Amino acid sequence: MRPVRVAVQEGAGFVRIAGAGDDGAPWLIAELPASGPGVAALLADLVGPPPRELVLVHPARWPPERAAQWARDCAGLAAAVRTVPAPLAAAGEGEVAVLDVGASTTEATRLDAAGRVRAVAAGEVGGRLLDELVAAHTGRDPAAARAVREALSLLPAVDGVEAAQVRPLLAEPLTAAVAALREVVSGAPRVVLIGGVARTPLLARVVDESGLTQAEVPPRPEAAAVLGALERTLEPHCSLERPETAVRLQAGPYLPRLPARPRRALRGALLGVAAAVGLASLLLLGWLLVPPGAEAVPAGALVQYGYRLDVPAGWEHTGGLPERRRVLLTPVAAPEGSDLIAVERSPLGYDTAAEPQRARAELRAAYDAALREGSAFSGYDPAGHFAGRQVTAYRQEDPGGTVVDWYVVLDRDAQLSVGCRHTPAGAEAVRAACAVVVASVRAG
């Protein structure tokens, strides 16, 4: 049957298309990679003649101007074009908190009784991270790990892997999703879980155990928004007016959040520098080169969390943070000292080679927001060069006398942030080791 109403949802890494007739329930037409053709080509290939109505489903964090621009770009593709935020499409009108845990990121949203977005928070956890953890635990490739993860949500054991071993491994990073939900829930009487990870009962269990409220899961949570956009009669939401209450966003993917500095010696001390503002991505003035006599060489390779890098000689992998896709490297001779290197991968949901200006603009906006909040950042250079690569560079001063130099590399659909924390005495050695990491770090 040819649909007369069509919904299109664009997400980080996917595009979903659903259709509906004059009567009956909507159906999912296709789910395709986000890097495919635009909406016009999709409709021509999958639908045929222009439908009567086209509903564009977008993330709640989009400003009204961006949603309205998407509607204008699609004008003429259907007799009527409207936009709707994904959580509203999935849950319908009424006061509700929606937790969307997708392939690469988490978005928590609170809607008011009229269906208006009142608060949004982001979390850096998604299905790909969970698959990477299962792959590392079982020795399987990511595709096989995903099949195991989803099967273990319903079975006690699959192919020799026991659910009791895997569930604690996955529950820890899912706390980042709960933290995002806690940011926005504010007494909402309902919590709805959507996105691919919501198919896993573990997510509902973690939310229930958090004490917030009992969670509801739609029958097809991964497609709940695109199907819901056609199931419900919702008012168009492409107005240029902003919500009465400003949308609240946790630190986005553009600047890594760093944990508080421990009192004892710090493997994570670098990551403690920016806890007060919850972000950073700092680098040295990008034109600085490694001083003569301070060269370092790689001692081995590290592959984790969807990226690889060379480990400098005299350094070792000593920790990390799964939900931030973060690894820590410390000197072998002083693993508990202040000098260290942190690397973090932030999925952006689009190809940075195709949209480099967008990636740089988003990074700059996050940097400027951090300055307004009082962060001790300086030396921002969007066109710096370090270790033979183009980087965005800036520096963060630690009140304790140490410095964090960050080097941000854009590669494929990811932002790779390399943070190098050093004392004055260790500056030369850390900079040399940092050059090895920056030169070698790659997504994929």
PEGIKA-V474344 format. One record per helix or strand. SS is the DSSP state (H for helix, E for strand). FROM is the first residue (numbers start at 1). TO is the last residue. If there is no record, write none. Layout:
BEGIN
((SS | FROM | TO) (SS | FROM | TO))
END
This chain:
BEGIN
((E | 5 | 11) (E | 14 | 20) (E | 27 | 33) (H | 39 | 46) (E | 51 | 58) (H | 64 | 73) (E | 78 | 85) (H | 86 | 91) (E | 96 | 101) (E | 106 | 111) (E | 117 | 123) (H | 127 | 138) (H | 142 | 152) (E | 157 | 158) (E | 161 | 162) (H | 163 | 184) (E | 191 | 194) (H | 196 | 199) (H | 201 | 209) (E | 215 | 217) (H | 221 | 231) (H | 270 | 272) (E | 298 | 304) (E | 307 | 312) (E | 315 | 321) (H | 322 | 324) (E | 326 | 331) (H | 332 | 334) (E | 340 | 347) (H | 356 | 372) (E | 377 | 386) (E | 389 | 397) (E | 403 | 411) (E | 414 | 422) (H | 427 | 440) (E | 442 | 443))
END
